Amino acid sequence: MQKRRTISNVGWRTIVRAGVVALLTLTFMAAVQAGGDVWKTKPFQQWTQNDVKQILQNSPWVKVELVPAEWHTTPGMNQAPSVGSASSAGMGSPQVEATRANAGRPGEQPMGTPPGQASYSVRWNSSRTVREALVREAELSGRMKDSEAAQYLNAPMNDYEVAVLGPDMTPFGGVSEDDFKAKAYLRGKQSRVQVNPTKVEMVRSPDGRVMVVVFTFPRKTADGKDVVAPQEKGLQFACKLKNLDLGATFDPRKMTDQKGPDF
């Protein structure tokens, strides 16, 4: 009886051990499948709408920032036409044009936005991943043909490009391009090198309202200093306008795709 009980115990322990190993294996595989970044696990031609949504809303290239909507209590604040560079019809730059359709519906703050706050997406538009996501979204929605995608994706990106978009772009209305250039900057946290935008494009709706503002920043200063340090940990974007102090910090160490650093 003792011998049979020993064999039974050994058999039971073996079964339990095998079950634990199998469970751990399945858990690991599920975690890998669920946690794998889509921009690293499959080519953009295979991205679904959900994949694109993840990239454009919740990825290292996108920061969602909440700011007090002080302009709601400021008399005279409106979306007056700006004397800056604007695009409301025809083709803008590839990134601006692709961004146009992703600006969201005006006036509708995302669910969960606290009262008195406004939500903005600050997006690193010059990355391969974001450009591919914008193109893929346009293809899936039927706004772009495969033959046109190459034109967008092959457009040279010699500078950094940051886009700001949100349902309430009131503070950006009536601001000139020169004002934007003076009141916005990109700064390397480790390099301590700061640059102002060399170009600002505003995408407008047919009725003249600002939908997206795209800032173009040089990679180097006039004397050749790199904005991004070799071990850069943070790229700080800021735009300080009347009634608006908007800022976001990107981590270039996380901004990588299948080909490597992507910013």
QUIMO-V228026 format. One record per residue. RES is the residue in three letters. SS is DSSP state (H for helix, E for strand, L for the rest). PHI is phi in radians with two decimals (* if undefined). Layout:
((RES;SS;PHI) (RES;SS;PHI))
//
This chain:
((MET;L;*) (GLN;H;-1.13) (LYS;H;-1.11) (ARG;H;-1.10) (ARG;H;-1.16) (THR;H;-1.13) (ILE;H;-1.07) (SER;H;-1.08) (ASN;H;-1.12) (VAL;H;-1.09) (GLY;H;-1.10) (TRP;H;-1.13) (ARG;H;-1.09) (THR;H;-1.11) (ILE;H;-1.11) (VAL;H;-1.09) (ARG;H;-1.07) (ALA;H;-1.10) (GLY;H;-1.14) (VAL;H;-1.11) (VAL;H;-1.07) (ALA;H;-1.10) (LEU;H;-1.11) (LEU;H;-1.11) (THR;H;-1.12) (LEU;H;-1.11) (THR;H;-1.10) (PHE;H;-1.12) (MET;H;-1.11) (ALA;H;-1.13) (ALA;H;-1.15) (VAL;H;-1.11) (GLN;H;-1.17) (ALA;H;-1.36) (GLY;H;-1.65) (GLY;L;-1.16) (ASP;L;-1.26) (VAL;H;-1.06) (TRP;H;-1.27) (LYS;H;-1.96) (THR;H;-1.81) (LYS;L;-2.69) (PRO;L;-1.16) (PHE;H;-1.11) (GLN;H;-1.11) (GLN;H;-1.78) (TRP;L;-1.18) (THR;L;-1.65) (GLN;H;-1.04) (ASN;H;-1.15) (ASP;H;-1.09) (VAL;H;-1.09) (LYS;H;-1.06) (GLN;H;-1.06) (ILE;H;-1.15) (LEU;H;-1.43) (GLN;H;-2.16) (ASN;L;-2.58) (SER;L;-2.61) (PRO;L;-1.08) (TRP;L;-1.62) (VAL;E;-2.31) (LYS;E;-2.13) (VAL;E;-1.74) (GLU;E;-2.07) (LEU;E;-1.85) (VAL;E;-2.34) (PRO;E;-1.10) (ALA;L;-1.49) (GLU;H;-1.17) (TRP;H;-1.18) (HIS;H;-1.18) (THR;H;-1.95) (THR;L;-1.79) (PRO;L;-1.05) (GLY;L;1.52) (MET;L;-1.33) (ASN;L;-2.68) (GLN;L;-1.74) (ALA;L;-1.14) (PRO;L;-1.01) (SER;L;-1.76) (VAL;L;-1.60) (GLY;L;-1.37) (SER;L;-1.16) (ALA;E;-2.41) (SER;E;-2.41) (SER;L;-2.19) (ALA;L;-2.66) (GLY;L;1.34) (MET;L;-1.68) (GLY;L;-1.68) (SER;L;-1.14) (PRO;H;-0.91) (GLN;H;-1.21) (VAL;H;-1.14) (GLU;H;-1.14) (ALA;H;-1.20) (THR;H;-1.28) (ARG;H;-0.90) (ALA;L;-1.31) (ASN;L;-1.90) (ALA;L;-1.34) (GLY;L;1.56) (ARG;L;-1.57) (PRO;L;-1.13) (GLY;L;1.55) (GLU;L;-1.72) (GLN;L;-1.25) (PRO;L;-1.01) (MET;L;-1.01) (GLY;L;1.68) (THR;L;-1.19) (PRO;L;-1.07) (PRO;L;-1.00) (GLY;L;1.41) (GLN;E;-1.98) (ALA;E;-2.20) (SER;E;-1.81) (TYR;E;-2.31) (SER;E;-1.72) (VAL;E;-1.88) (ARG;E;-2.14) (TRP;E;-1.42) (ASN;L;-1.25) (SER;L;-1.47) (SER;L;-1.29) (ARG;H;-1.03) (THR;H;-1.06) (VAL;H;-1.16) (ARG;H;-1.07) (GLU;H;-1.15) (ALA;H;-1.15) (LEU;H;-1.12) (VAL;H;-1.17) (ARG;H;-1.09) (GLU;H;-1.08) (ALA;H;-1.17) (GLU;H;-1.17) (LEU;H;-1.13) (SER;L;-1.56) (GLY;L;1.41) (ARG;L;-1.59) (MET;L;-2.51) (LYS;L;-1.56) (ASP;H;-1.01) (SER;H;-1.18) (GLU;H;-1.48) (ALA;H;-1.06) (ALA;H;-1.06) (GLN;H;-1.06) (TYR;H;-1.25) (LEU;H;-1.31) (ASN;L;-1.57) (ALA;L;-1.09) (PRO;L;-1.09) (MET;L;-2.10) (ASN;L;-1.51) (ASP;L;-2.21) (TYR;E;-1.53) (GLU;E;-2.32) (VAL;E;-2.12) (ALA;E;-1.90) (VAL;E;-2.09) (LEU;E;-2.55) (GLY;L;-3.02) (PRO;L;-1.23) (ASP;L;-2.20) (MET;L;-1.74) (THR;H;-0.87) (PRO;H;-1.08) (PHE;H;-1.54) (GLY;L;-1.30) (GLY;L;1.33) (VAL;L;-1.74) (SER;L;-1.39) (GLU;H;-1.09) (ASP;H;-1.11) (ASP;H;-1.13) (PHE;H;-1.04) (LYS;H;-1.10) (ALA;H;-1.46) (LYS;H;-1.95) (ALA;E;-2.20) (TYR;E;-2.72) (LEU;E;-2.19) (ARG;E;-2.39) (GLY;E;-1.43) (LYS;L;-1.17) (GLN;L;-1.50) (SER;L;-1.26) (ARG;L;1.06) (VAL;L;-1.71) (GLN;E;-2.11) (VAL;E;-2.31) (ASN;L;-1.68) (PRO;E;-1.17) (THR;E;-1.64) (LYS;E;-2.70) (VAL;E;-2.35) (GLU;E;-2.00) (MET;E;-2.01) (VAL;E;-1.62) (ARG;E;-2.03) (SER;L;-1.37) (PRO;L;-0.97) (ASP;L;-1.58) (GLY;L;1.62) (ARG;L;-1.41) (VAL;E;-1.22) (MET;E;-1.88) (VAL;E;-2.50) (VAL;E;-2.11) (VAL;E;-2.00) (PHE;E;-1.79) (THR;E;-1.90) (PHE;E;-2.05) (PRO;L;-1.27) (ARG;L;-1.38) (LYS;E;-2.32) (THR;L;-1.37) (ALA;L;-1.08) (ASP;L;-1.68) (GLY;L;1.55) (LYS;L;-1.43) (ASP;E;-1.32) (VAL;L;-1.18) (VAL;L;-1.71) (ALA;L;-1.33) (PRO;L;-0.95) (GLN;L;-1.98) (GLU;L;-1.09) (LYS;L;-1.91) (GLY;L;-2.77) (LEU;E;-1.97) (GLN;E;-1.74) (PHE;E;-1.80) (ALA;E;-2.53) (CYS;E;-2.47) (LYS;E;-2.01) (LEU;E;-2.07) (LYS;L;-1.08) (ASN;L;1.16) (LEU;E;-2.56) (ASP;E;-2.21) (LEU;E;-1.87) (GLY;E;-2.60) (ALA;E;-2.71) (THR;E;-2.12) (PHE;E;-1.82) (ASP;L;-1.85) (PRO;L;-1.10) (ARG;L;-1.16) (LYS;L;-1.67) (MET;L;-1.54) (THR;E;-2.36) (ASP;E;-2.21) (GLN;L;-1.10) (LYS;L;-1.70) (GLY;E;2.04) (PRO;E;-0.92) (ASP;L;-2.44) (PHE;L;-2.68))
//
